[in-house]
């Protein structure tokens, strides 16, 4: 519980940094040909890393803007924080209010803590392994939608989606088979929304560990299912991902697993 509270407090503080800078003129640079990074990303990440260093100096850190894992000196490597200081950077840079701070804690290869904070809506999604998932301290569950035809599905477009040969077909098939498909530009928020029942299912390719680590735990603790397209167990270190309320999972896999 102490570590969960730490994650919640840290995500909230980092989210406040994002909110204070949101809508103002900020410095934006390119990371690669398309991927943006803003001064808000960097300030948020700096705060998170400093707090982890202060409270858990022997824990490893995997952070988006810092690149490879920031490994501790004399750490035991059993604990690793996986952090995204600003998920939805493109939205943020354009003044579109759909972004969040998301962080997770991995212990011996298993995600045990997750927190995703949307500062524009003051919504804190949190979960601890075996203890359920919450939104602002109230228990959440995935939806009870039983059929894909009645489901609202969400996805994201990876930066190299034009090179994904099955992407357009998957998107079209979900449009034709579901009640609707949304694309909001923040995988962490998408997954949190599956956990609380706003969306019934989610799929995406090309994501990184910091995009999905907290969301995976949120969905599973809320009664949902997270897997690969063939139904096998999902690792946050290797995309693609399919997540759902469990009830429509088989139908989603029928689309994603077909050639």
N, C-alpha and C positions, 0 to 999 in steps of 0.2 A: 504493500500500500504506500510506503514511503517513496518508492521509486515512481509509482504512478502519479502521486501528488507532485513530485519533482517535475515529471514530464509535462503535466498539465500546467503548472506554474510557469515553466520555461517557455512552452508554446504560447501561452497567453502574453508573456512579456515580449517575445519576439513578434507576435502578431500586432502588438501595440506600436512597435517600430514601423511595421509596414503601413499601418493605418495612418500614422502621423505623416508619412511621406506620400501617401496615396493622393493622386490628383494634382500633385505639385510638380514643378519642373525638376526632373532628376536625371542624373547621368546614366546613359544606356550604352552598352557595348555589345559586340557580337562575340559569342563563344562558338567558333565554327562558322559555317556559312549562314546559318539561320537562327540558331539558338541564342536567345537574348540573355544578358545578365545586367542587372541594375545595381545601383548603389544600395538599394533597399535589400536585395539579396545578400549582399556582402555584410551590411550592418546587422541583419537578422542572424546570419550564420555566426558572425563574430560573437554576438551575445550568447548564443546557444553553446558554442564551443567553450567559451570562458566559464559559463556556469557548470558545464560538465567537468571541466578541468578542476574547478573549485570543489565540487561536491563528490565527484567520483574520479579522482586523478589516475587510477589504474585501469579505467575502462578505455577500450579502443573507440574510435569514432570513424564512421564512414559518412562523409558530407559531400553534397553535390558540388558546391563551388570549390572545395578544397581538393577535389579529384579523388585520388586514391586514398585508402584508409589512413587516417592520422593515427599512427600506432604509438601507444604510450611506452615510456621507458619503465622497465621493471613491471609491466602489466602481466596479468596471468592469461590474457586473451580469451577468457571465458565470457566476458561481457563486451558487447559492442553496441554503441548508439548509431542508429542509421537516421540521418536527418536531411530534410529538404527545407531550407529556410524560407523559400517562397515557391510554392507549387502553383503554376499559372502565371509565370512571369510575363508572357506575351499579353495576357489579359490585363495584368497590372500596368504594364507599360502603356497600354492604350486606354486606361481609365475604365476598363470593364470590371465591375466588382464581383469577380469570381476567382478567388485565390485563397491560399491558406498557408499556414505553417504546419508541417507534419513531421513527427519524430517517433521512432520506435526503439525498443531495447531488445537486443538479441542475447540469449544466454545459451551457450553451448549449441549454437546453430538453430535455436528455436526462438521465434518472436514471442516475448512474454509481456511486453508493455507497448501500448500504442496510443498516441494522442494526435488529433488533427483539429486545428483551430481555425475557424473562419472569422476573422475579426470584423468584417463588414456586417455580419449578422449576429455577432457575439455568440457563436455556436461552438461549443467544445465537445467533440466526440472523443471518447476515451474507452479503453479496454485493458483488462489484465487477464492473462491466461487463466482460464477456469473460473473467472468471476463475472462473466457477462460483459455487455457493452452498454455504454451510457451516452446520452446527449444532455449536457448541462445537468448532470447528476440524476437524470431520470433514465430508467432502463429502456432500452430499445430492442426491437425485434425486426427481422426482415419481414417483407410483405407476405400475404397469404394468397397471392395470385397463382393459380394452378395451371394456367395455359399460356403459352407464348403469345397466342392471339390476343390475349387481354393484357399483355405486359407492356410496360414502358421501359425501353432499353436505352442504355447510354454507352458511348464509346469515345475514343479519342483518335486523332490522326497523328501518327508518329511523324517526325520530321522527314523521314525517307519513305512515306507511305506510297509515293508514286512507284517505288520499286518493289512494293509488296504485291505479288501477282494475284493473290486471292482477296485483297482488301476490298476492291470494288464489288466483287461478287458477294462477299459476306455482308457488306453494307446494304446492298440491294435486297438480299434475301431477308435480312432483318426488317427492312422497311416493308417488305411485302408480307412478312409473317407475324409481325407484332402490331400493337396498337400505335406505336411510334418510336422513333429513335432520336436521341438528343446528343449534342456534342458541346460541352461547356468549356473545355480547355484546361481542366484540372483533374487529373486522375485520382488524386487523394480525396477531393470532394466527391467525385463520382462514386467512389467506393464507400465513403461514409454515408452517402445517400442510399446506396443499396442496403447498408446495415440498418438504417432506420426506416426502410420501406418506401422511400420516395421514388426510387427506381427498383425495378424487379431483377435486372440483370445488367452486366457490364462485360465488355471484352475489349482488348486492345493489344497491339503489338509494339515492340520496341521500347518498353518501359525500363526504368532503372530501379534498383533496390529501394532507393529513397522515395520513389513515387508510390510504391505499393506495400511497403512493410507494415505500416500502421493499419492500412485499409484491409489487408489480409486478416489481421487479428480481429478488427472490428466486425467484419462480416462473419467470420467463423464463430465469434463469441455471441453474435446476434442470431445464430441459427442458420446461417447461409453456408454455401459451398464455394470453394476456390480451387481451381484445377487448371491443368493444361487442356488444350483442345481435344486431346484423346481421353480425358477424364483422369489422367494420372496426377499424383500429388504435385502441387505447385511449389516451386522455390522462388523466392523473391529475387534471386540472382540470375534468373534466366527466363525471359519472356518467351511466348505470349501468355496472356492470362484470360481465363473465363471465370466470372464470379456471378453468383445468383442467389435467389432466395431458397435454393435447393429444389423447389417444386418444378421449376421450368428448366433445370440444368440439363437434363437429358435432351430436351428439344433444342437448346442452344448448341450443345455439342454435336447434334445431328447436322446443323448448319456449318459449324466451324471445322468439324472433322471430315467433312465431305470434300472430295477432290473435284 
